[in-house]
Amino acid sequence: MDQHDLKQAAGAKRDRKRVGRGNASGHGTTATRGHKGQRKRGTVRPGFEGGQIPLVRRAPHLRGFKNFARVEYQAISLGILSERFPAGAVVDGIALFNARLLDAPDQPFKVLAKGEALHAMTVKAPRLSEAAKQALTAAGGSFEELAPADRTPRDRVHRRKAEGKN
């Protein structure tokens, strides 16, 4: 078989439907839109069901709202930190990620005072509870509360307005 012998299968190639070109074409007068009615006259918006209550309104209503700007903090207990890290260790997001206590190194977390601080260590966290701060200083350790990063577009907008840039 040569290239010049190739041709498409029967019915694979069809002419496009040319509507509204006179009655002789078979698609004249109403141009395949039927008689009268809303779809003949103009466009119908998506989801319109001819006047009956649409699906989105028939479905059960969800109460309240979901705050898109909410930052979800991972809770880390002080007892686990003193078990997993040696004395004098610097505990931050990267160290917690390497110890498989966080899913990502930049994931926000909060250190809670559950358990005991067995030895001194330096904790750098976005959030620490007051009891965790007291337990760390009592064990001879130190802490640093990091500034929260711009987590959402909303936070950036509010900060820009506060700085007078917007």
N, CA, C and O of each residue as an XYZ file, in Angstrom:
664
protein
N       0.849     -1.182      0.000
C       0.000      0.000      0.000
C       0.887      1.236      0.000
O       1.834      1.353      0.779
N       0.553      2.144     -0.890
C       1.304      3.378     -0.993
C       0.528      4.519     -0.350
O      -0.666      4.411     -0.072
N       1.241      5.605     -0.124
C       0.611      6.748      0.551
C      -0.530      7.326     -0.277
O      -1.513      7.808      0.286
N      -0.421      7.288     -1.577
C      -1.480      7.879     -2.402
C      -2.721      6.990     -2.454
O      -3.765      7.413     -2.952
N      -2.618      5.776     -1.951
C      -3.786      4.887     -1.903
C      -4.596      5.064     -0.620
O      -5.732      4.599     -0.536
N      -4.011      5.743      0.393
C      -4.696      5.907      1.682
C      -5.854      6.882      1.558
O      -5.752      7.902      0.877
N      -6.946      6.561      2.217
C      -8.061      7.501      2.319
C      -8.812      7.209      3.617
O      -8.707      6.116      4.174
N      -9.560      8.186      4.085
C     -10.268      8.019      5.342
C     -11.403      7.025      5.195
O     -11.926      6.788      4.106
N     -11.769      6.444      6.354
C     -12.868      5.487      6.360
C     -14.170      6.188      6.002
O     -14.303      7.398      6.189
N     -15.115      5.437      5.496
C     -16.402      6.010      5.096
C     -17.103      6.585      6.322
O     -17.228      5.910      7.343
N     -17.557      7.827      6.222
C     -18.266      8.491      7.313
C     -17.358      9.183      8.301
O     -17.846      9.795      9.251
N     -16.043      9.106      8.109
C     -15.122      9.756      9.045
C     -15.087     11.252      8.818
O     -14.840     12.008      9.758
N     -15.322     11.688      7.630
C     -15.255     13.113      7.291
C     -16.652     13.578      6.932
O     -17.261     13.046      6.004
N     -17.174     14.570      7.659
C     -18.522     15.084      7.365
C     -18.457     16.586      7.218
O     -17.630     17.248      7.845
N     -19.324     17.118      6.394
C     -19.439     18.567      6.253
C     -20.100     19.126      7.494
O     -20.938     18.465      8.106
N     -19.724     20.359      7.877
C     -20.363     20.964      9.046
C     -21.797     21.345      8.701
O     -22.129     21.577      7.538
N     -22.648     21.407      9.735
C     -24.053     21.743      9.539
C     -24.172     23.248      9.346
O     -23.839     24.013     10.251
N     -24.642     23.685      8.177
C     -24.800     25.106      7.894
C     -26.262     25.455      8.077
O     -27.087     25.192      7.202
N     -26.585     26.056      9.235
C     -27.987     26.336      9.563
C     -28.356     27.739      9.122
O     -27.499     28.613      8.992
N     -29.645     27.941      8.892
C     -30.145     29.265      8.544
C     -29.754     29.717      7.155
O     -29.567     30.912      6.928
N     -29.623     28.771      6.196
C     -29.240     29.130      4.832
C     -30.375     28.845      3.849
O     -30.129     28.502      2.693
N     -31.599     28.985      4.307
C     -32.751     28.793      3.418
C     -33.356     27.417      3.573
O     -32.704     26.477      4.028
N     -34.630     27.314      3.180
C     -35.366     26.064      3.362
C     -34.832     24.936      2.498
O     -34.998     23.769      2.853
N     -34.213     25.239      1.402
C     -33.691     24.186      0.524
C     -32.582     23.396      1.215
O     -32.342     22.239      0.872
N     -31.912     24.005      2.177
C     -30.818     23.305      2.865
C     -31.331     22.279      3.858
O     -30.589     21.398      4.292
N     -32.608     22.397      4.217
C     -33.143     21.502      5.237
C     -32.965     22.041      6.638
O     -33.499     21.480      7.595
N     -32.211     23.137      6.767
C     -31.992     23.751      8.083
C     -32.323     25.238      8.025
O     -31.638     26.058      8.635
N     -33.356     25.573      7.303
C     -33.752     26.971      7.196
C     -34.829     27.295      8.201
O     -35.074     26.513      9.120
N     -35.481     28.436      8.045
C     -36.587     28.924      8.869
C     -36.220     28.977     10.352
O     -35.878     30.045     10.859
N     -36.284     27.853     11.050
C     -36.004     27.882     12.497
C     -34.534     27.610     12.801
O     -34.131     27.727     13.958
N     -33.736     27.259     11.832
C     -32.301     27.007     12.000
C     -32.032     25.978     13.097
O     -31.140     26.165     13.925
N     -32.798     24.907     13.100
C     -32.692     23.765     14.022
C     -32.946     24.126     15.480
O     -32.584     23.360     16.373
N     -33.564     25.279     15.739
C     -33.836     25.684     17.129
C     -35.260     25.366     17.557
O     -35.627     25.671     18.691
N     -36.048     24.789     16.728
C     -37.424     24.473     17.093
C     -38.315     25.697     17.000
O     -37.894     26.727     16.473
N     -39.538     25.603     17.504
C     -40.511     26.690     17.408
C     -40.665     27.397     18.742
O     -40.763     26.751     19.785
N     -40.686     28.718     18.711
C     -40.883     29.560     19.897
C     -39.944     29.127     21.034
O     -38.893     28.543     20.769
N     -40.292     29.393     22.242
C     -39.515     28.910     23.379
C     -38.271     29.723     23.685
O     -37.780     30.493     22.860
N     -37.785     29.526     24.888
C     -36.677     30.333     25.395
C     -35.364     30.053     24.666
O     -34.599     30.977     24.390
N     -35.102     28.798     24.357
C     -33.834     28.464     23.710
C     -33.798     28.913     22.256
O     -32.723     28.999     21.661
N     -34.935     29.195     21.690
C     -34.965     29.740     20.332
C     -34.567     31.211     20.342
O     -33.891     31.691     19.432
N     -34.996     31.918     21.385
C     -34.892     33.373     21.388
C     -33.531     33.892     21.862
O     -33.096     34.959     21.430
N     -32.893     33.190     22.699
C     -31.609     33.682     23.214
C     -30.915     32.628     24.040
O     -31.271     31.450     24.000
N     -29.923     33.061     24.787
C     -29.154     32.108     25.578
C     -29.836     31.842     26.914
O     -30.527     32.704     27.459
N     -29.633     30.654     27.422
C     -30.133     30.266     28.743
C     -28.910     30.061     29.617
O     -28.001     29.315     29.254
N     -28.881     30.725     30.778
C     -27.686     30.656     31.616
C     -27.457     29.236     32.116
O     -28.408     28.467     32.254
N     -26.216     28.885     32.386
C     -25.917     27.540     32.877
C     -26.611     27.280     34.207
O     -26.652     28.150     35.077
N     -27.150     26.089     34.355
C     -27.829     25.720     35.588
C     -29.302     26.073     35.600
O     -30.009     25.706     36.538
N     -29.793     26.786     34.570
C     -31.213     27.141     34.521
C     -32.021     25.913     34.148
O     -31.708     25.226     33.176
N     -33.069     25.635     34.930
C     -33.850     24.414     34.721
C     -35.288     24.736     34.371
O     -36.199     24.038     34.818
N     -35.515     25.766     33.593
C     -36.857     26.053     33.107
C     -37.793     26.583     34.168
O     -39.008     26.449     34.023
N     -37.290     27.170     35.210
C     -38.147     27.782     36.214
C     -38.331     26.951     37.456
O     -38.745     27.482     38.486
N     -38.038     25.659     37.402
C     -38.128     24.871     38.633
C     -36.928     25.206     39.515
O     -35.942     25.769     39.039
N     -37.013     24.860     40.794
C     -35.920     25.174     41.717
C     -34.666     24.436     41.242
O     -34.675     23.209     41.148
N     -33.594     25.164     40.944
C     -32.386     24.520     40.416
C     -31.732     23.584     41.437
O     -32.003     23.658     42.636
N     -30.880     22.720     40.940
C     -30.219     21.730     41.777
C     -29.435     22.383     42.912
O     -29.454     21.896     44.042
N     -28.745     23.484     42.614
C     -27.938     24.125     43.655
C     -28.797     24.675     44.773
O     -28.318     24.822     45.898
N     -30.060     24.984     44.495
C     -30.948     25.466     45.554
C     -31.713     24.320     46.203
O     -32.164     24.445     47.341
N     -31.864     23.201     45.489
C     -32.549     22.037     46.078
C     -31.640     21.302     47.051
O     -32.125     20.675     47.992
N     -30.337     21.368     46.842
C     -29.390     20.649     47.694
C     -29.439     21.222     49.108
O     -29.756     22.397     49.293
N     -29.123     20.392     50.108
C     -29.143     20.892     51.488
C     -28.173     22.056     51.658
O     -27.079     22.057     51.093
N     -28.581     23.023     52.430
C     -27.754     24.216     52.624
C     -26.684     23.942     53.674
O     -26.941     23.277     54.677
N     -25.502     24.453     53.436
C     -24.423     24.328     54.409
C     -24.479     25.531     55.341
O     -24.620     26.667     54.889
N     -24.370     25.286     56.604
C     -24.451     26.366     57.577
C     -23.073     26.981     57.799
O     -22.059     26.288     57.711
N     -23.036     28.262     58.084
C     -21.785     28.939     58.398
C     -20.917     29.124     57.173
O     -21.406     29.095     56.044
N     -19.632     29.314     57.396
C     -18.704     29.505     56.292
C     -17.351     28.958     56.685
O     -17.084     28.732     57.866
N     -16.491     28.745     55.695
C     -15.136     28.266     55.951
C     -14.185     29.429     55.741
O     -14.120     29.993     54.649
N     -13.462     29.785     56.760
C     -12.549     30.919     56.705
C     -11.327     30.535     55.876
O     -10.527     29.699     56.295
N     -11.185     31.143     54.704
C     -10.082     30.795     53.811
C      -8.740     31.297     54.346
O      -7.691     30.813     53.921
N      -8.759     32.245     55.256
C      -7.516     32.821     55.772
C      -7.027     32.116     57.041
O      -6.005     32.505     57.607
N      -7.751     31.078     57.495
C      -7.373     30.388     58.729
C      -6.044     29.655     58.540
O      -5.815     29.020     57.511
N      -5.180     29.752     59.535
C      -3.899     29.038     59.524
C      -4.012     27.897     60.528
O      -4.240     28.132     61.715
N      -3.856     26.687     60.063
C      -3.974     25.500     60.910
C      -2.593     25.148     61.459
O      -1.674     24.867     60.690
N      -2.441     25.160     62.787
C      -1.164     24.860     63.425
C      -1.111     23.399     63.845
O      -2.088     22.858     64.363
N       0.034     22.762     63.622
C       0.266     21.389     64.067
C       0.715     21.442     65.530
O       1.644     22.177     65.864
N       0.069     20.677     66.392
C       0.420     20.668     67.818
C       1.595     19.720     68.057
O       1.564     18.565     67.635
N       2.628     20.216     68.736
C       3.793     19.418     69.099
C       3.956     19.519     70.614
O       4.020     20.622     71.158
N       4.023     18.380     71.294
C       4.131     18.428     72.755
C       5.595     18.515     73.190
O       6.492     18.002     72.520
N       5.808     19.166     74.311
C       7.146     19.386     74.847
C       7.801     18.061     75.253
O       9.016     17.904     75.137
N       6.987     17.110     75.730
C       7.511     15.801     76.112
C       8.117     15.059     74.934
O       9.154     14.413     75.083
N       7.494     15.138     73.769
C       8.021     14.480     72.572
C       9.327     15.137     72.142
O      10.253     14.452     71.708
N       9.406     16.474     72.262
C      10.639     17.176     71.888
C      11.804     16.730     72.757
O      12.903     16.508     72.249
N      11.574     16.592     74.083
C      12.671     16.203     74.957
C      13.032     14.728     74.779
O      14.152     14.331     75.104
N      12.111     13.908     74.270
C      12.438     12.510     73.970
C      13.256     12.392     72.689
O      14.211     11.616     72.628
N      12.886     13.155     71.674
C      13.490     13.000     70.345
C      14.787     13.780     70.145
O      15.617     13.399     69.319
N      14.965     14.869     70.895
C      16.133     15.733     70.674
C      17.034     15.717     71.908
O      16.543     15.701     73.036
N      18.350     15.722     71.693
C      19.279     15.699     72.836
C      19.367     17.060     73.515
O      18.816     18.046     73.027
N      20.064     17.102     74.644
C      20.251     18.351     75.382
C      21.054     19.336     74.536
O      22.026     18.950     73.886
N      20.650     20.605     74.543
C      21.343     21.657     73.809
C      20.984     21.718     72.331
O      21.560     22.519     71.595
N      20.064     20.909     71.891
C      19.683     20.897     70.470
C      18.848     22.130     70.129
O      18.128     22.669     70.970
N      18.965     22.559     68.874
C      18.130     23.652     68.372
C      16.977     23.010     67.612
O      17.175     22.330     66.605
N      15.771     23.240     68.115
C      14.583     22.635     67.524
C      13.830     23.707     66.740
O      13.339     24.680     67.311
N      13.747     23.514     65.415
C      12.982     24.427     64.565
C      12.206     23.588     63.554
O      12.170     22.362     63.660
N      11.594     24.237     62.588
C      10.762     23.537     61.606
C      11.528     22.497     60.813
O      11.007     21.416     60.540
N      12.765     22.812     60.439
C      13.566     21.878     59.645
C      13.926     20.650     60.478
O      13.868     19.524     59.984
N      14.298     20.865     61.745
C      14.634     19.742     62.628
C      13.412     18.858     62.869
O      13.530     17.633     62.907
N      12.249     19.467     63.031
C      11.022     18.690     63.242
C      10.644     17.923     61.981
O      10.146     16.800     62.063
N      10.876     18.525     60.816
C      10.599     17.843     59.547
C      11.534     16.643     59.386
O      11.102     15.569     58.969
N      12.808     16.826     59.716
C      13.771     15.722     59.617
C      13.451     14.605     60.612
O      13.735     13.436     60.348
N      12.857     14.967     61.760
C      12.459     13.970     62.754
C      11.079     13.389     62.450
O      10.547     12.600     63.232
N      10.505     13.779     61.320
C       9.198     13.308     60.840
C       8.053     13.662     61.780
O       7.089     12.907     61.911
N       8.167     14.813     62.432
C       7.072     15.304     63.267
C       6.205     16.308     62.514
O       5.087     16.603     62.937
N       6.715     16.834     61.399
C       5.969     17.755     60.543
C       5.967     17.224     59.115
O       6.877     16.499     58.711
N       4.939     17.588     58.356
C       4.837     17.167     56.952
C       5.705     18.016     56.033
O       6.131     17.550     54.976
N       5.970     19.261     56.428
C       6.778     20.163     55.605
C       7.588     21.048     56.540
O       7.131     21.337     57.645
N       8.788     21.493     56.130
C       9.602     22.328     57.022
C       8.986     23.690     57.315
O       9.270     24.280     58.358
N       8.141     24.205     56.407
C       7.531     25.518     56.644
C       6.107     25.414     57.188
O       5.390     26.414     57.236
N       5.694     24.218     57.596
C       4.358     24.040     58.155
C       4.283     24.734     59.515
O       5.173     24.548     60.344
N       3.232     25.537     59.763
C       3.127     26.210     61.062
C       2.827     25.204     62.181
O       2.009     24.300     62.016
N       3.506     25.379     63.320
C       3.300     24.470     64.438
C       3.314     25.257     65.744
O       3.820     26.377     65.815
N       2.744     24.635     66.774
C       2.696     25.253     68.095
C       3.192     24.242     69.119
O       2.764     23.088     69.127
N       4.096     24.686     69.980
C       4.641     23.818     71.025
C       3.757     23.950     72.259
O       3.539     25.048     72.771
N       3.249     22.803     72.728
C       2.377     22.762     73.898
C       3.120     22.120     75.058
O       4.093     21.394     74.853
N       2.661     22.387     76.281
C       3.369     21.955     77.484
C       2.970     20.565     77.946
O       3.107     20.262     79.132
N       2.484     19.708     77.061
C       2.131     18.347     77.450
C       3.422     17.550     77.628
O       4.278     17.551     76.742
N       3.564     16.887     78.741
C       4.816     16.189     79.053
C       5.777     17.129     79.769
O       5.413     18.254     80.115
N       7.000     16.666     79.989
C       7.983     17.466     80.718
C       9.188     17.772     79.843
O       9.556     16.991     78.966
N       9.795     18.928     80.100
C      11.062     19.270     79.451
C      12.162     18.656     80.302
O      12.466     19.166     81.380
N      12.766     17.561     79.832
C      13.740     16.811     80.624
C      15.112     17.466     80.649
O      15.884     17.260     81.585
N      15.423     18.266     79.607
C      16.721     18.925     79.546
C      16.582     20.238     78.780
O      15.538     20.533     78.197
N      17.675     21.024     78.798
C      17.653     22.336     78.147
C      17.787     22.175     76.637
O      18.573     21.361     76.153
N      17.014     22.959     75.906
C      17.112     23.010     74.444
C      16.595     24.357     73.976
O      15.877     25.047     74.700
N      16.968     24.725     72.759
C      16.500     25.974     72.172
C      15.390     25.650     71.190
O      15.589     24.883     70.248
N      14.221     26.235     71.409
C      13.063     25.969     70.554
C      12.726     27.231     69.783
O      12.488     28.283     70.376
N      12.706     27.124     68.453
C      12.299     28.230     67.582
C      11.010     27.816     66.902
O      11.008     26.946     66.032
N       9.908     28.447     67.304
C       8.590     28.034     66.808
C       7.734     29.253     66.495
O       7.927     30.315     67.086
N       6.780     29.105     65.561
C       5.857     30.208     65.293
C       4.965     30.517     66.493
O       4.606     31.673     66.718
N       4.602     29.479     67.270
C       3.762     29.673     68.444
C       4.230     28.757     69.568
O       4.632     27.620     69.323
N       4.176     29.255     70.800
C       4.432     28.456     71.999
C       3.379     28.818     73.026
O       3.008     29.985     73.152
N       2.895     27.830     73.760
C       1.949     28.137     74.823
C       2.716     28.727     76.005
O       3.919     28.503     76.141
N       2.031     29.472     76.847
C       2.671     30.108     78.010
C       3.267     29.056     78.940
O       4.359     29.238     79.480
N       2.533     27.945     79.123
C       3.035     26.882     80.001
C       4.294     26.236     79.410
O       5.195     25.850     80.153
N       4.359     26.119     78.089
C       5.546     25.551     77.443
C       6.737     26.483     77.613
O       7.855     26.018     77.836
N       6.518     27.787     77.512
C       7.599     28.758     77.718
C       8.157     28.640     79.142
O       9.372     28.640     79.341
N       7.261     28.538     80.126
C       7.686     28.433     81.524
C       8.443     27.129     81.769
O       9.443     27.112     82.485
N       7.959     26.030     81.167
C       8.617     24.733     81.356
C      10.008     24.736     80.708
O      10.944     24.156     81.258
N      10.148     25.371     79.568
C      11.451     25.442     78.891
C      12.460     26.244     79.713
O      13.597     25.810     79.902
N      12.042     27.412     80.198
C      12.956     28.245     80.990
C      13.292     27.574     82.323
O      14.405     27.730     82.827
N      12.342     26.827     82.901
C      12.595     26.117     84.157
C      13.629     25.006     83.952
O      14.398     24.697     84.863
N      13.650     24.403     82.755
C      14.614     23.334     82.473
C      15.959     23.894     82.024
O      16.890     23.133     81.763
N      16.069     25.229     81.932
C      17.325     25.855     81.535
C      17.440     26.100     80.040
O      18.499     26.500     79.556
N      16.382     25.869     79.319
C      16.394     26.075     77.872
C      15.933     27.475     77.503
O      15.648     28.297     78.374
N      15.863     27.737     76.205
C      15.402     29.037     75.731
C      14.442     28.826     74.571
O      14.352     27.732     74.013
N      13.733     29.879     74.221
C      12.782     29.790     73.119
C      12.810     31.077     72.318
O      13.184     32.138     72.818
N      12.411     30.960     71.086
C      12.286     32.118     70.202
C      10.982     31.963     69.434
O      10.764     30.966     68.746
N      10.125     32.958     69.563
C       8.842     32.907     68.857
C       9.024     33.614     67.512
O       9.290     34.815     67.459
N       8.877     32.855     66.437
C       9.097     33.381     65.095
C       7.903     34.194     64.633
O       6.773     33.939     65.049
N       8.153     35.172     63.773
C       7.058     35.959     63.208
C       6.293     35.088     62.228
O       6.905     34.351     61.455
N       4.963     35.157     62.244
C       4.203     34.337     61.310
C       4.433     34.799     59.878
O       4.471     35.998     59.601
N       4.585     33.846     58.976
C       4.807     34.166     57.558
C       3.498     34.585     56.914
O       2.422     34.347     57.463
N       3.594     35.213     55.744
C       2.395     35.547     54.975
C       1.804     34.239     54.468
O       2.283     33.672     53.487
N       0.771     33.770     55.135
C       0.221     32.466     54.796
C      -0.863     32.557     53.725
O      -1.057     31.602     52.973
N      -1.571     33.678     53.639
C      -2.680     33.783     52.686
C      -2.619     35.117     51.974
O      -1.966     36.041     52.459
N      -3.286     35.243     50.831
C      -3.349     36.534     50.144
C      -3.979     37.611     51.017
O      -3.609     38.782     50.933
N      -4.943     37.205     51.864
C      -5.627     38.167     52.717
C      -4.655     38.802     53.714
O      -4.714     40.005     53.968
N      -3.752     37.976     54.283
C      -2.758     38.488     55.221
C      -1.861     39.525     54.552
O      -1.550     40.560     55.141
N      -1.448     39.241     53.315
C      -0.572     40.168     52.598
C      -1.277     41.494     52.354
O      -0.665     42.555     52.478
N      -2.573     41.441     52.003
C      -3.330     42.665     51.746
C      -3.415     43.507     53.006
O      -3.181     44.715     52.975
N      -3.756     42.853     54.129
C      -3.893     43.603     55.380
C      -2.557     44.204     55.816
O      -2.512     45.315     56.342
N      -1.455     43.452     55.590
C      -0.160     43.979     55.980
C       0.246     45.146     55.095
O       0.828     46.117     55.578
N      -0.055     45.060     53.807
C       0.280     46.158     52.895
C      -0.504     47.415     53.270
O       0.032     48.521     53.206
N      -1.775     47.251     53.663
C      -2.577     48.407     54.058
C      -2.016     49.029     55.344
O      -1.992     50.251     55.490
N      -1.566     48.176     56.274
C      -1.013     48.666     57.527
C       0.292     49.425     57.279
O       0.606     50.392     57.974
N       1.043     48.970     56.280
C       2.303     49.640     55.958
C       2.085     50.884     55.088
O       3.024     51.639     54.837
N       0.864     51.093     54.636
C       0.543     52.267     53.815
C       0.934     52.118     52.371
O       1.111     53.124     51.684
N       1.080     50.885     51.871
C       1.487     50.660     50.492
C       0.312     50.509     49.557
O       0.498     50.393     48.346
N      -0.896     50.507     50.091
C      -2.042     50.280     49.223
C      -3.072     51.380     49.375
O      -4.110     51.349     48.714
